[in-house]
Amino acid sequence: MFMKFNGKKSMALIIVMALVLSFMTGCTDNGSVHTNTTEIGGNSNADNSGAEFDVLSNDAAEKAEEIESYIDNYFYFDEDVESREESYYDGIMAGLDDPYSVYYTPEEYQELLEEDEGEYVGIGATVSKDMETNEVYIVKPIIGSPAEAAGLKPQDVFVEIDGVEITADMELEEVVDMIRGEEGTTAHIKIYREGETDYLDFEIVRQQVENVTVAYEMLENNIGYIQVDQFIMNTPEQFKAALDDLESQGMTSLIVDMRNNPGGLLTAVTEMCDYIIEDGVIVYTEDKYGNVINTWETEDDESLDIPMVVLVNGDSASASEIFTGCMKDYGKATIVGTTTYGKGIVQSLFPLSDGSAIKLTIAKYFTPNGSDIHEKGIEPDIEVDLPDELKTEIEISHEEDTQLQAAIEVLCE
């Protein structure tokens, strides 16, 4: 089983169940990010042949048959049988009234499995869904991506994609799937941007995008700075390499920037926490009855014992909240920024017999001290916001970055 935290708003093993902390408000335009191959249970050979599900009441079944009869006899246009069938599966999941529980076609499921390797075809942007307004917006274009080259900016709201209006009832995954496509094809995107009198139109050629998730540098006063954009397969390796390099340069304190990080692999974030925490629980999950399903603990005695700050904001979610909560509960870091998103529920990914899959919410996760952060987020120890005019910029200077400057002040005290 592979573990995911993703999905606002993401592979060597094919398994029966994969726990996903899917950040509904933030995923890359390649869809839900982050998978891994850590197996924690489940039986891919389980026999469910005897299972029976009374999904519909007699009245509902009769009503469905009646609707089908009218369609078969009177529908004017030629029907796409495959599309019609897929819509039924989408409807079953939509009926749960849970934005995190969704159906994946076989093609979408394969894309989901492939995306976490760090490359995908798309425009190259992290996108999110605002749970209050239901708007799907850009958190951040990836540096060097087609989205950045075209001029898309953070907080741009999707109005239309390839002539299809983006409506409030659309799930994030549905919009993401519209943004994706074959390499070399053009995405026609209409955007609302605050301050503009008219919508903005963009034509962006979809390309193969390499998703480099870790960047780092040494700041003044021997302060190491590591920015983590997502958690995918190679993120822990990149993170450890950054730590090693910074330590070789004489790092005496560290800033880990989790701002705008939508989440990702459970195994990735637990590995990274294990580099820093010497011993103890990193995260655990409970089902709706309060039963502990799984507990993830440190596996080695390695630790990082220098002053540390974790930077967060309202788009820090899911796996990035796991990292933040772990650092906070163990007193390893001061948390600076604004309250995190609050994505504290867990999804499981269930492959189906025809190659498709469903994702279901099955549990909540809790920080080491037992904090339930769902729909609450993690409050920073020191609250600092960015000026509004900087929130739409892809890159800002260190001098202008009020949150980074606050983190530096903490480490220089």
C-alpha positions as CSV (number, residue, x, y, z in Angstrom):
1,M,0.0,0.0,0.0
2,F,1.3,3.4,-0.8
3,M,0.6,6.5,1.3
4,K,-0.5,9.9,0.0
5,F,-1.3,13.2,1.6
6,N,-2.6,15.3,-1.0
7,G,-5.5,16.9,-2.5
8,K,-7.1,20.6,-2.1
9,K,-7.2,20.0,-4.4
10,S,-1.4,13.4,-5.2
11,M,5.2,4.1,-8.5
12,A,6.6,0.8,-8.2
13,L,3.8,-1.0,-6.4
14,I,0.2,-1.4,-7.3
15,I,-1.8,-2.0,-4.1
16,V,-5.2,-2.3,-2.8
17,M,-5.4,0.6,-0.5
18,A,-3.3,3.8,-0.2
19,L,-3.9,6.3,2.6
20,V,-4.0,9.8,1.1
21,L,-4.1,13.0,3.0
22,S,-5.3,14.6,-0.3
23,F,-5.1,18.4,0.0
24,M,-8.4,19.5,-1.7
25,T,-7.2,23.0,-2.1
26,G,-3.8,22.4,-3.5
27,C,-2.5,20.1,-6.1
28,T,-0.3,20.5,-9.2
29,D,-2.1,20.8,-12.5
30,N,-1.0,17.2,-13.1
31,G,-3.6,16.3,-10.5
32,S,-3.3,15.0,-7.0
33,V,0.3,14.9,-6.1
34,H,2.5,12.5,-4.2
35,T,2.6,8.7,-3.9
36,N,5.1,6.2,-2.6
37,T,5.6,2.5,-2.2
38,T,5.6,2.1,1.6
39,E,3.4,-0.8,2.4
40,I,1.4,-0.6,5.7
41,G,-1.2,-3.2,5.4
42,G,-4.0,-4.4,3.2
43,N,-4.4,-7.5,1.1
44,S,-4.3,-7.1,-2.7
45,N,-5.6,-10.7,-3.0
46,A,-8.6,-10.2,-0.7
47,D,-11.7,-12.0,-1.8
48,N,-14.7,-9.7,-1.9
49,S,-16.8,-11.9,-4.1
50,G,-19.3,-12.5,-1.4
51,A,-19.9,-8.8,-0.7
52,E,-23.3,-7.5,-1.4
53,F,-24.3,-3.8,-1.3
54,D,-27.9,-2.6,-1.3
55,V,-26.9,0.8,-2.8
56,L,-30.4,1.7,-4.0
57,S,-33.8,1.4,-2.4
58,N,-36.5,-0.3,-4.5
59,D,-38.0,3.1,-5.3
60,A,-34.7,4.5,-6.3
61,A,-33.9,1.5,-8.5
62,E,-37.3,1.8,-10.2
63,K,-36.8,5.5,-10.7
64,A,-33.4,4.9,-12.3
65,E,-34.9,2.4,-14.7
66,E,-37.7,4.8,-15.6
67,I,-35.1,7.5,-16.4
68,E,-33.1,5.1,-18.5
69,S,-36.3,4.2,-20.4
70,Y,-37.0,7.8,-21.3
71,I,-33.3,8.3,-22.4
72,D,-33.4,5.2,-24.6
73,N,-36.6,6.2,-26.3
74,Y,-36.5,9.9,-26.5
75,F,-33.0,11.3,-26.2
76,Y,-32.2,13.2,-29.4
77,F,-28.5,13.1,-29.6
78,D,-26.2,10.1,-30.1
79,E,-25.0,9.0,-26.7
80,D,-21.5,8.2,-25.6
81,V,-22.1,5.0,-23.7
82,E,-18.7,5.1,-22.0
83,S,-19.2,8.7,-20.9
84,R,-22.6,7.9,-19.6
85,E,-21.4,5.0,-17.5
86,E,-18.5,7.1,-16.1
87,S,-21.0,9.7,-15.1
88,Y,-22.9,7.2,-12.9
89,Y,-19.7,6.4,-11.0
90,D,-19.0,10.1,-10.6
91,G,-22.6,10.5,-9.3
92,I,-22.2,7.8,-6.7
93,M,-19.1,9.6,-5.2
94,A,-20.8,13.0,-5.5
95,G,-23.7,11.7,-3.5
96,L,-21.4,11.2,-0.5
97,D,-21.2,15.0,-0.3
98,D,-17.5,14.8,0.5
99,P,-15.2,16.8,-1.8
100,Y,-12.3,14.5,-1.0
101,S,-14.0,11.3,-2.1
102,V,-13.8,10.9,-5.9
103,Y,-13.8,8.4,-8.8
104,Y,-10.9,8.0,-11.2
105,T,-11.2,6.5,-14.7
106,P,-8.5,3.9,-15.6
107,E,-6.7,6.7,-17.4
108,E,-6.9,9.1,-14.6
109,Y,-5.8,6.5,-12.1
110,Q,-2.7,5.6,-14.1
111,E,-1.9,9.3,-14.3
112,L,-2.3,9.5,-10.6
113,L,0.2,6.7,-10.1
114,E,2.7,8.2,-12.5
115,E,2.5,11.8,-11.3
116,D,4.4,11.3,-8.1
117,E,7.6,10.4,-9.8
118,G,8.2,14.1,-10.4
119,E,7.3,14.6,-14.0
120,Y,4.0,15.1,-15.8
121,V,2.4,16.8,-18.8
122,G,0.6,20.1,-18.0
123,I,1.0,23.8,-17.7
124,G,3.1,23.6,-14.4
125,A,1.1,25.2,-11.6
126,T,-0.1,24.4,-8.1
127,V,-3.8,25.0,-8.0
128,S,-6.3,25.1,-5.1
129,K,-10.0,25.3,-4.4
130,D,-11.3,27.9,-1.9
131,M,-13.7,26.0,0.3
132,E,-15.7,29.2,1.0
133,T,-16.1,30.6,-2.5
134,N,-15.6,27.3,-4.4
135,E,-13.2,29.1,-6.7
136,V,-10.3,27.2,-8.2
137,Y,-7.2,29.4,-8.2
138,I,-3.5,29.3,-8.8
139,V,-1.4,29.0,-5.7
140,K,1.9,29.3,-7.5
141,P,3.2,28.6,-11.0
142,I,6.3,26.3,-11.0
143,I,9.4,28.2,-11.8
144,G,10.4,27.7,-15.5
145,S,7.0,26.2,-16.3
146,P,4.7,27.1,-19.3
147,A,2.3,28.7,-16.7
148,E,5.1,31.1,-15.5
149,A,6.2,31.9,-19.0
150,A,2.6,32.7,-20.1
151,G,2.3,35.2,-17.2
152,L,-0.1,33.4,-14.8
153,K,0.2,34.6,-11.2
154,P,-0.7,33.4,-7.7
155,Q,-4.4,34.0,-6.8
156,D,-5.5,34.0,-10.5
157,V,-8.9,32.3,-10.6
158,F,-10.0,29.9,-13.4
159,V,-13.1,31.1,-15.2
160,E,-13.0,28.9,-18.3
161,I,-10.8,26.2,-19.7
162,D,-11.0,25.2,-23.4
163,G,-14.3,26.9,-23.7
164,V,-15.8,25.1,-20.6
165,E,-17.0,27.3,-17.8
166,I,-15.6,26.5,-14.3
167,T,-18.6,26.3,-12.0
168,A,-18.8,26.2,-8.2
169,D,-20.0,22.6,-8.2
170,M,-16.9,21.3,-10.0
171,E,-14.5,19.2,-7.9
172,L,-10.8,20.3,-8.0
173,E,-9.8,17.0,-9.6
174,E,-12.2,17.7,-12.5
175,V,-10.7,21.1,-13.1
176,V,-7.2,19.8,-12.9
177,D,-8.1,17.1,-15.4
178,M,-9.2,19.8,-17.8
179,I,-5.9,21.7,-17.5
180,R,-3.9,18.5,-18.2
181,G,-3.7,17.0,-21.7
182,E,-1.4,15.6,-24.3
183,E,2.0,17.1,-24.7
184,G,2.1,19.8,-27.4
185,T,-1.7,20.6,-27.2
186,T,-2.8,24.1,-26.2
187,A,-4.8,24.9,-23.1
188,H,-7.1,27.9,-23.7
189,I,-7.5,29.5,-20.2
190,K,-9.7,32.4,-19.1
191,I,-8.6,33.9,-15.8
192,Y,-10.1,36.4,-13.3
193,R,-7.4,38.6,-11.7
194,E,-8.2,41.0,-9.0
195,G,-7.7,44.6,-10.1
196,E,-8.3,43.8,-13.8
197,T,-11.5,45.2,-15.4
198,D,-11.8,42.3,-17.8
199,Y,-11.0,38.6,-17.8
200,L,-7.6,37.6,-19.1
201,D,-7.1,35.0,-21.8
202,F,-4.1,32.7,-22.0
203,E,-3.0,30.1,-24.6
204,I,-0.5,27.8,-23.0
205,V,1.1,24.8,-24.7
206,R,1.1,21.8,-22.4
207,Q,4.6,20.4,-21.8
208,Q,6.5,17.9,-19.8
209,V,7.1,19.5,-16.5
210,E,9.8,18.5,-14.0
211,N,8.6,19.0,-10.5
212,V,11.7,19.9,-8.5
213,T,10.4,20.2,-4.9
214,V,13.4,21.4,-2.8
215,A,15.5,24.5,-3.2
216,Y,18.0,25.8,-0.6
217,E,20.7,28.4,0.1
218,M,22.8,29.7,2.9
219,L,21.6,33.1,4.3
220,E,23.7,35.5,6.4
221,N,24.7,34.5,9.9
222,N,25.0,30.8,8.8
223,I,21.2,30.4,8.6
224,G,20.3,27.6,6.3
225,Y,17.1,28.0,4.2
226,I,15.3,25.1,2.6
227,Q,12.1,25.6,0.6
228,V,9.9,22.5,0.1
229,D,7.1,22.9,-2.5
230,Q,5.6,19.4,-2.3
231,F,6.3,15.9,-1.0
232,I,7.0,13.4,-3.8
233,M,9.2,10.3,-4.1
234,N,12.5,12.1,-4.3
235,T,11.7,15.0,-1.9
236,P,13.3,13.3,1.2
237,E,16.5,12.6,-0.8
238,Q,16.6,16.2,-2.0
239,F,15.9,17.5,1.6
240,K,18.6,15.4,3.1
241,A,21.1,16.5,0.4
242,A,20.2,20.1,1.2
243,L,20.8,19.6,4.9
244,D,24.1,17.8,4.3
245,D,25.3,20.6,2.0
246,L,24.2,23.4,4.4
247,E,25.9,21.6,7.3
248,S,29.1,21.3,5.4
249,Q,29.0,25.1,4.9
250,G,28.7,25.7,8.6
251,M,25.0,26.0,9.1
252,T,24.1,26.9,12.7
253,S,20.3,27.3,12.4
254,L,17.7,26.5,9.8
255,I,14.5,27.8,8.2
256,V,12.2,25.3,6.5
257,D,9.7,27.0,4.2
258,M,6.4,25.1,3.9
259,R,4.4,28.0,2.5
260,N,2.1,27.1,-0.4
261,N,3.0,23.5,0.1
262,P,-0.2,21.4,-0.7
263,G,1.1,18.2,0.8
264,G,2.1,14.8,-0.7
265,L,3.5,11.5,0.3
266,L,3.1,10.3,3.8
267,T,6.3,8.4,3.5
268,A,8.1,11.5,2.3
269,V,7.1,13.7,5.2
270,T,7.7,11.0,7.8
271,E,11.2,10.4,6.4
272,M,11.9,14.1,6.6
273,C,10.6,14.3,10.2
274,D,12.8,11.3,11.0
275,Y,15.9,13.2,10.0
276,I,15.1,15.8,12.6
277,I,13.3,14.0,15.4
278,E,15.3,11.5,17.4
279,D,12.6,9.3,18.9
280,G,8.8,9.2,19.0
281,V,5.5,9.3,17.2
282,I,5.4,11.4,14.0
283,V,1.7,11.1,13.2
284,Y,-1.2,8.7,13.8
285,T,-4.7,8.1,12.3
286,E,-8.1,7.2,13.8
287,D,-11.3,5.9,12.2
288,K,-14.7,7.4,12.9
289,Y,-15.0,5.2,16.0
290,G,-11.9,6.6,17.6
291,N,-9.8,3.5,16.9
292,V,-6.2,4.1,16.0
293,I,-5.6,2.7,12.5
294,N,-1.9,3.4,12.0
295,T,0.9,5.1,13.9
296,W,4.1,6.3,12.2
297,E,7.2,6.6,14.4
298,T,10.9,7.5,14.0
299,E,13.0,4.6,12.8
300,D,16.6,5.8,13.6
301,D,18.4,7.8,16.2
302,E,19.4,10.6,13.8
303,S,18.3,14.1,14.8
304,L,19.0,17.7,14.0
305,D,19.7,19.8,17.1
306,I,20.0,23.4,15.9
307,P,17.5,26.3,16.3
308,M,14.9,26.0,13.6
309,V,11.9,27.9,12.2
310,V,9.1,26.5,10.0
311,L,7.4,29.1,7.7
312,V,3.7,28.4,6.9
313,N,0.6,30.1,5.5
314,G,-3.0,29.3,4.6
315,D,-1.9,27.2,1.6
316,S,0.3,25.0,3.8
317,A,-1.7,21.8,4.0
318,S,-1.9,18.1,4.6
319,A,1.6,16.6,4.6
320,S,3.1,20.0,5.2
321,E,0.9,20.3,8.3
322,I,2.1,16.9,9.4
323,F,5.7,18.2,9.3
324,T,4.7,21.5,11.0
325,G,2.7,19.8,13.7
326,C,5.5,17.3,14.4
327,M,8.1,20.1,14.7
328,K,5.8,22.1,16.9
329,D,4.8,19.3,19.3
330,Y,8.4,18.3,19.9
331,G,9.5,21.8,20.4
332,K,12.0,21.5,17.5
333,A,11.0,24.6,15.7
334,T,9.3,28.0,16.1
335,I,6.3,28.3,13.7
336,V,6.2,31.6,11.9
337,G,3.6,32.9,9.4
338,T,-0.2,32.5,9.3
339,T,-2.6,29.7,10.3
340,T,-2.3,26.6,8.0
341,Y,-5.1,25.3,5.8
342,G,-6.5,22.6,8.2
343,K,-6.6,19.4,6.1
344,G,-6.6,16.7,8.7
345,I,-8.7,13.9,7.2
346,V,-7.4,10.8,5.5
347,Q,-8.4,9.2,2.2
348,S,-7.8,5.7,1.0
349,L,-7.3,4.9,-2.6
350,F,-9.1,1.7,-3.7
351,P,-8.2,0.3,-7.2
352,L,-11.2,-1.4,-8.9
353,S,-11.2,-4.5,-11.0
354,D,-11.4,-2.7,-14.3
355,G,-8.3,-0.5,-13.7
356,S,-10.3,2.5,-12.3
357,A,-10.2,3.5,-8.7
358,I,-12.1,5.4,-6.0
359,K,-10.7,7.6,-3.2
360,L,-12.7,7.6,0.1
361,T,-12.3,9.6,3.3
362,I,-11.7,7.0,6.0
363,A,-10.0,8.6,8.9
364,K,-8.5,11.7,10.6
365,Y,-4.9,12.2,11.4
366,F,-3.5,13.6,14.6
367,T,-0.2,15.3,15.5
368,P,2.1,13.6,18.1
369,N,0.4,15.4,21.0
370,G,-3.1,14.4,19.7
371,S,-4.1,17.6,18.1
372,D,-7.0,17.4,15.6
373,I,-6.2,20.2,13.1
374,H,-9.0,19.5,10.6
375,E,-10.7,22.7,9.6
376,K,-8.7,24.5,12.2
377,G,-5.2,24.4,10.9
378,I,-2.0,25.0,13.0
379,E,-1.6,28.5,14.5
380,P,1.9,29.9,14.2
381,D,3.9,30.8,17.3
382,I,4.6,34.2,15.7
383,E,1.9,35.5,13.4
384,V,3.2,37.5,10.4
385,D,1.5,38.1,7.1
386,L,2.8,39.1,3.7
387,P,1.8,42.5,2.4
388,D,-1.2,42.0,0.0
389,E,0.6,43.3,-3.0
390,L,3.3,40.5,-2.6
391,K,0.8,37.6,-2.4
392,T,0.3,37.6,-6.2
393,E,4.0,37.6,-7.0
394,I,5.7,34.3,-8.0
395,E,9.0,35.3,-6.5
396,I,9.8,38.0,-4.0
397,S,13.1,39.2,-2.6
398,H,14.3,38.1,0.8
399,E,14.3,41.8,1.9
400,E,10.6,42.2,1.0
401,D,9.6,38.9,2.5
402,T,8.2,39.9,5.9
403,Q,7.6,36.4,7.0
404,L,11.2,35.3,6.2
405,Q,12.6,38.4,7.9
406,A,10.6,37.5,11.0
407,A,12.0,34.0,10.9
408,I,15.5,35.4,10.6
409,E,14.9,37.7,13.6
410,V,13.8,34.6,15.7
411,L,17.1,32.8,14.9
412,C,19.2,35.9,15.5
413,E,17.9,36.7,18.9
